[in-house]
């Protein structure tokens, strides 16, 4: 009796041409099908503000509790007070950066030949790549409201040369959106134009690479050998 061996398709990891952030992984299975996974991670404007205020409160609480503790114990000296002040000042940027990393939100976008899957912590949605689609940036929905509020405050109390500039959170935030058939689907809200633009550019590039990997010259190819495909009637 002949022996029939069944082999399961294995995936091969291809060295990604996309370096840096966002993290991008390209795999090709034994059938030659390409898959790209992009991991997006960024702060939202609300969480950016929350990380700043929480760090301020934490460093202030450390300073006050330390001062109170030394006063109660009778160890409140000039040297001890100076050390506590220095520790409290140094703890602010450290806690701020840690909170910024901890509070980032995540989204994962999967590209295959026929589908785009957007996965979030609480669900996912699938789109057909054959439908007209594109990745765009849209200003945050609350950006105009924030701008109007700042203008009102400036009229009410004109800023002085030594005043702190009012920080724009929503005005510098953008929605990374997948548009399909005119329908808007928000992938991730990103605080910071530079990062939002990088996310959009990466998603557009991955979409173009998928066209090149699966449809020949209609997109961007990963390697020179994928630039040539056998055409009907070709030599």
C-alpha positions as CSV (number, residue, x, y, z in Angstrom):
1,X,0.0,0.0,0.0
2,X,1.5,3.3,-1.0
3,X,2.3,5.6,1.9
4,X,0.7,9.1,1.6
5,X,2.5,11.8,3.4
6,X,0.7,15.0,4.3
7,X,2.6,18.1,4.8
8,X,1.1,21.1,6.5
9,X,2.0,24.6,5.1
10,X,4.8,26.2,7.1
11,X,5.3,29.9,7.5
12,X,8.5,31.5,6.6
13,X,9.5,34.8,8.2
14,X,10.8,37.3,5.7
15,X,13.2,40.0,6.8
16,X,10.9,43.0,7.0
17,X,11.9,46.1,4.9
18,X,10.1,48.1,7.5
19,X,12.4,49.1,10.4
20,X,11.6,50.9,13.6
21,X,8.1,51.6,14.8
22,X,5.4,50.5,14.4
23,X,6.5,46.9,14.7
24,X,5.8,45.1,11.4
25,X,6.1,41.4,10.7
26,X,6.0,39.7,7.2
27,X,5.5,36.0,6.8
28,X,5.2,33.8,3.7
29,X,3.7,30.3,3.9
30,X,4.8,27.3,1.7
31,X,2.0,28.2,-0.8
32,X,3.6,31.6,-1.3
33,X,0.8,33.5,0.4
34,X,2.0,36.7,2.1
35,X,0.8,38.0,5.5
36,X,1.7,41.2,7.1
37,X,1.0,42.1,10.8
38,X,1.4,45.7,12.0
39,X,1.3,46.4,15.8
40,X,0.3,50.0,16.6
41,X,0.8,51.4,20.0
42,X,0.3,55.1,21.0
43,X,-1.0,57.5,23.6
44,X,-4.4,59.0,23.2
45,X,-4.8,62.7,24.1
46,X,-6.8,61.9,27.2
47,X,-4.2,59.4,28.4
48,X,-1.3,61.8,27.6
49,X,-2.9,64.4,29.9
50,X,-3.7,61.8,32.5
51,X,0.0,60.7,32.6
52,X,1.2,64.2,33.1
53,X,-1.2,65.1,35.9
54,X,-0.7,61.8,37.6
55,X,3.1,62.2,37.6
56,X,2.7,65.7,39.1
57,X,0.5,64.4,41.8
58,X,2.8,61.5,42.6
59,X,5.9,63.6,42.9
60,X,4.1,66.2,45.0
61,X,2.7,63.5,47.2
62,X,6.2,62.0,47.6
63,X,7.6,65.4,48.6
64,X,4.8,66.2,51.1
65,X,4.8,62.8,52.7
66,X,8.5,62.7,53.0
67,X,8.6,66.2,54.6
68,X,5.8,65.3,57.0
69,X,7.6,62.0,58.0
70,X,10.9,63.8,58.7
71,X,9.1,66.5,60.7
72,X,7.3,63.9,62.8
73,X,10.5,61.9,63.4
74,X,12.5,65.0,64.1
75,X,15.0,64.5,61.2
76,X,14.0,67.5,59.2
77,X,17.4,69.0,58.5
78,X,18.6,71.2,55.6
79,X,20.6,68.3,54.0
80,X,17.7,65.8,54.4
81,X,15.3,68.4,53.0
82,X,17.6,69.0,50.0
83,X,17.9,65.3,49.3
84,X,14.1,64.9,49.5
85,X,13.6,67.8,47.1
86,X,16.1,66.3,44.6
87,X,14.4,62.9,44.8
88,X,11.0,64.4,44.2
89,X,12.2,66.4,41.2
90,X,13.9,63.4,39.6
91,X,10.9,61.2,40.3
92,X,8.6,63.4,38.2
93,X,10.1,62.7,34.7
94,X,10.7,59.0,35.6
95,X,7.1,58.4,36.7
96,X,5.8,60.5,33.7
97,X,7.7,58.4,31.1
98,X,6.7,55.2,32.8
99,X,3.0,56.2,32.8
100,X,3.2,57.2,29.2
101,X,4.4,53.8,28.3
102,X,1.9,52.1,30.6
103,X,-1.2,54.0,29.3
104,X,-0.6,53.5,25.6
105,X,-3.4,51.8,23.7
106,X,-2.9,49.0,21.2
107,X,-4.3,48.0,17.8
108,X,-3.2,45.3,15.4
109,X,-3.8,45.4,11.6
110,X,-3.5,42.1,9.6
111,X,-3.0,42.2,5.9
112,X,-3.7,39.2,3.7
113,X,-4.3,38.9,0.0
114,X,-8.1,39.4,0.3
115,X,-8.6,40.9,3.8
116,X,-7.7,43.6,6.2
117,X,-8.4,42.7,9.8
118,X,-8.3,45.4,12.5
119,X,-8.0,43.9,15.9
120,X,-8.5,45.8,19.2
121,X,-8.5,44.6,22.8
122,X,-12.3,44.3,22.8
123,X,-13.0,42.9,19.3
124,X,-12.0,43.0,15.7
125,X,-13.4,43.9,12.3
126,X,-12.7,42.4,8.9
127,X,-12.7,44.4,5.6
128,X,-12.3,43.0,2.0
129,X,-9.3,44.3,0.2
130,X,-11.1,44.1,-3.1
131,X,-13.4,46.9,-2.0
132,X,-12.2,50.6,-2.5
133,X,-10.3,51.5,0.7
134,X,-7.6,53.7,2.0
135,X,-5.8,54.8,5.2
136,X,-6.3,58.5,6.1
137,X,-5.7,60.8,9.0
138,X,-8.6,62.9,10.4
139,X,-8.3,65.7,13.0
140,X,-9.5,64.7,16.4
141,X,-13.3,65.3,16.9
142,X,-12.6,67.6,19.9
143,X,-9.8,69.6,18.3
144,X,-12.1,72.5,17.2
145,X,-13.8,72.6,20.6
146,X,-10.4,72.8,22.3
147,X,-9.3,75.6,20.0
148,X,-12.5,77.6,20.8
149,X,-12.0,77.1,24.5
150,X,-8.4,78.3,24.4
151,X,-9.4,81.4,22.3
152,X,-12.1,82.2,24.9
153,X,-9.6,81.9,27.8
154,X,-7.2,84.1,25.9
155,X,-9.8,86.8,25.4
156,X,-10.9,86.5,29.1
157,X,-7.5,86.6,30.5
158,X,-4.8,87.6,27.9
159,X,-1.6,85.6,28.4
160,X,1.4,87.4,29.7
161,X,4.9,87.0,28.2
162,X,5.9,84.9,31.3
163,X,2.7,82.8,31.2
164,X,2.7,79.1,30.4
165,X,1.4,78.3,26.9
166,X,-1.8,76.3,27.0
167,X,-1.0,72.8,25.9
168,X,-2.9,71.5,22.9
169,X,-3.9,67.8,23.4
170,X,-6.7,67.3,20.9
171,X,-5.4,69.9,18.5
172,X,-2.3,67.8,18.0
173,X,-4.1,64.4,17.9
174,X,-5.4,62.5,15.0
175,X,-7.6,59.5,14.2
176,X,-5.9,56.9,12.1
177,X,-8.8,55.7,10.0
178,X,-9.6,53.0,7.5
179,X,-12.1,54.2,5.0
180,X,-14.0,51.6,3.0
181,X,-16.9,52.4,0.7
182,X,-17.0,55.8,2.4
183,X,-17.4,54.3,5.8
184,X,-15.1,55.5,8.5
185,X,-13.6,53.0,10.9
186,X,-11.2,54.4,13.6
187,X,-8.2,52.2,14.1
188,X,-6.4,54.2,16.7
189,X,-6.5,57.7,18.1
190,X,-2.9,59.0,18.3
191,X,-1.5,61.9,20.3
192,X,1.2,63.6,18.1
193,X,1.2,64.4,14.4
194,X,4.6,62.8,13.8
195,X,3.5,59.4,15.2
196,X,0.1,59.5,13.5
197,X,1.7,60.2,10.1
198,X,4.2,57.4,10.6
199,X,1.3,55.0,11.3
200,X,-0.6,56.1,8.3
201,X,2.5,55.8,6.0
202,X,3.3,52.3,7.3
203,X,-0.3,51.0,6.8
204,X,-0.3,52.5,3.2
205,X,3.0,50.9,2.5
206,X,1.9,47.5,3.8
207,X,-1.2,47.7,1.6
208,X,0.9,48.4,-1.4
209,X,3.3,45.6,-0.6
210,X,0.4,43.2,-0.4
211,X,-0.7,44.3,-3.9
212,X,2.9,43.7,-5.2
213,X,3.2,40.3,-3.5
214,X,-0.1,39.0,-4.8
215,X,-0.9,40.9,-7.9
216,X,2.3,41.5,-9.6
217,X,3.0,45.0,-11.0
218,X,-0.1,46.5,-9.4
219,X,1.7,47.2,-6.2
220,X,5.1,47.3,-4.5
221,X,7.2,44.1,-4.6
222,X,9.3,42.9,-1.7
223,X,12.1,41.5,-3.9
224,X,13.2,41.8,-7.6
225,X,12.0,38.3,-8.5
226,X,8.4,39.2,-7.7
227,X,8.5,42.0,-10.2
228,X,8.1,39.5,-13.1
229,X,5.1,37.3,-13.5
230,X,4.1,34.9,-16.3
231,X,1.5,36.7,-18.5
232,X,-1.0,35.0,-20.7
233,X,0.5,34.6,-24.2
234,X,4.0,35.6,-23.0
235,X,7.2,34.0,-24.1
